[in-house]
């Protein structure tokens, strides 16, 4: 049994290593095609190493027997996000070609709807896969918001930082960690963020339209997070009231029994 576990773990680690290798290959292609500078290279390599390290540790902790087809799609999407991240870092020194930037980002956004379908079709849905998918989505939105903020202003960073602020707040207020009911509105708003930011980042829209699209993304995201926080807070208050009521009943029963 130990031999099988070691073999499975080795296979899984090999897949994450291949993903890091593909990431470096993409950086090499970008470097050759657009002459990417040191900032882009260093950022892209840091992303590849960090993704490999974090994912390898998560896979080791969960001890999955195989990486799975859906995770392969997400890893491919993460590779594209690494390329976008490198281009954004390089943009502080020189503007990346619009077609390359838009192309990588668009494919990454399109693949966002593929990995979930693959997981359901193959019966390989896992909490790790869902978390991996969510983290890749969140980081892409953060990177795009950084890029757009150079054109529209620092307020755009609220779009990319909102999810991370929510996670940080959950460490202080544990009731934010409670599960949320499925919501099509939440999924729609989340999908809107990448599309709106890409439209704004592409430069294809007039300045006023670009501002309006980005503002719409921020407004819808604020509404979505606000609704979820309100739901979680209300639910936590109801649970607290139920616990208090149970304690009072238990105290009354003890009093009667004595």
N, C-alpha and C positions, 0 to 999 in steps of 0.2 A: 504493500500500500504506500509506503514511504517513497518507493521508487517512482510510482505513478504520479504522486504529488509533485516530486522534484521535476519530473519530465514535463508535466503540465505547466508548472511555474516557469520552467525554462522557455517553453514555447511562447507563453504570454509575454515574457520579458523580451524575447526576440522580436515580437511584433511591435512593441513600443520602441525598440532600438531601430527597427526598420523605419518607423514613423519619423524618428529624429533624423535618420539618414536622408529620407525624402525631403524633409524640411531644409536640410543643408543643400541638397541638390536644387531645390526651388530658389534658394538664396543665390546660388551660383548662377542659375539661369537669369535671375533678375539683375545680378551684378554685371553679367555679360551684356544683357540687352539694354540696360539703361545707365550703366556705369555707376552703380550704387556706391555711396560713400561709406566711410568708417562707421558713422552713427547707425546707418541702416544695417550694416553687417553685424555690428556688435549687438544691436537690439534683437535682430533676427536670431542670432546664435543663442543669446540669453533666453529667448522665448523657447527655442528648441530644447535646450538643456532643462529649463524649468518644467516644461510640459512632460518630458521624459521622466524626470525625477518624481514629480508629483503623481503622475499616472502610475508609474511603477510601484510607488509606495502604496497607493490606494489599491492596486490589484493584488499586491502582496498581503495587505491586511484583510481583504475580502476573500482571498484564496479562490478566485474563480478558476474553473477548469479550462475554459477557453476564452479567447478575447471576444469572439462573436462578430458576425457580419455587421450588425448595427454600429458597434464600437469602431469597426474599421471605417465606416462612412464618417463617423464623428471625428476620428483621428485624421482622415483626409481633409475634413473641413477645418480642423485645427491647424493643419499644415498651411492651408490657404490664409487663415487668420494670421499665422506667423508671417506670411509674405506681406499681408496688408500692414501689419505692425511695423515691419522693416521699412516699408514705403513711407509710412507716416513719420517714423523717426528720421528718415532721410529727407523728408520734406522741410525740415528745419534748416537744411543747407541748400536744397534745390528742389524744385517742384517735380513730383513724379509724373510720368506720362499719364494723361487722364484715362486713355483706353486701357492701360494695364491695371491701373488702380481700380477703375470701375469694373473691369472684367473679373479680377480676383474676388472683389467684394460681392459682386452679383452672384457668382457661382457659390460662394460660401453661404449666402443668404438662401439661395435656392435649395442647397443641400440640407438646410435646416429642417425642411419638411420631409426629407427622405429617410434619415436614420430612424425616426420614430416609426414610420411605416414598415421599414425593414425589420425592426425589433418585434413589432406586432405580428408581421407575416411569418417570421421564423420562430416565434415563441421564445425570444431571447431577451425580453425586457427585464432589466435589473435596476435596482436603486442606484448602483454605480453608473450604469449607462445613462440614466436620466440626469444624474448629477453632472456627469461629464458633458453631456449635451448642454445643460443649463450654463455651466461655467464658460464653455466656448462661446455661447451666445452673448453672455454678459461681457466677456472681454472684448468681443468684436464691437459691441455697442460703445464700450468705453474708449476704444481706440478711434472709432469713427467720431465720437464726440470731441476727442482731443483735436482731431484734424479740422472739424467744422468750427471749433472754437477759435481757431486762428483766423477765420474769416468773419464769423458772426460775433465773437466775444466770449469771455469766460463763462457766461451764464449757461452756455450749451453743455458745459461739463456736468451740470446737474443731471442731465439725461444719463450719462455714463456712470455717474457716481451714486445714483439713487439706490440701486440694488445693493451696492456695497455698504452704503449708509444704513440700509435696512438690516443687513447681516450684523453690522456692528451694534446697532440698537438692540438686536435680539440677545446679545450677550449681557446687556444691562437689564432688559425686560424680557424674561423667559417666556412670557405669554405670547410673544411674537413668533415663537417656534412652533406653535400649534398648527396642525394641518389646515389647509384651506380647501373649501369645496371646489370641484372643477368649475371652470368659468370660461366660456367662449369669448366673453368680452376681454378677459385678462390675456388670453392667447392672441386675440386680434391686436390689442394695444402693443403687446410685446413684439409681434411681427411688424407692426407699423414703424417701430423705432429704427430698425435697420434700413428699411426702404426710404423713410423720410431723410435720414442722415445721409444716405448714399445720394439721393437726389440733390441735396444741398451741397454735398462735397464734390459732385460731378462738375459743377460750374455750368451746367446746361440751362439752369433757370436764371431769370433776372434776379437782381439783388433782393427786390421786395418779395418776390415769390419764394426765394430761398429762405428768407427770414420767416415768412409765414408758415412754410412747411416745417421748419425746425421748431417754431413756437407751438405749432399744433402737436408735434411729437411730445414736447415737454408737458404741455397741458394735459394731454391724454394719459401720459405716464403718471403724472401727479394725481390725477383723478383715480387711476387704477390702484396705485399704492395707497392712497387715502382711503378708498373703499375697503381694501383688504385690512388695513390697520384698524379701521372702525369695526369691522366684523370681528377681528381677533380680540379687540378690547372688550366689545360687548359680550362675546362668548366667554371670555375669562371672568367677567363680572358675574355672569349667570352661574358659572361653575363655582365661583367663590360663594355665591349665595346658597347654592345647593349643598355645598360642604358645610357651611355654617348651620343650615337647617338640619342636616343629618346629625351634626354634633349636638345641637340643642335637643333633638329627639332622644339621642342616646343619653344625654344628661338627665332628661326628664324620666326616662325609663329606670336609670340607676337610682334616682331619688325615690320613685314609687316602690322599687324593689327593696330599698333599704327601710 
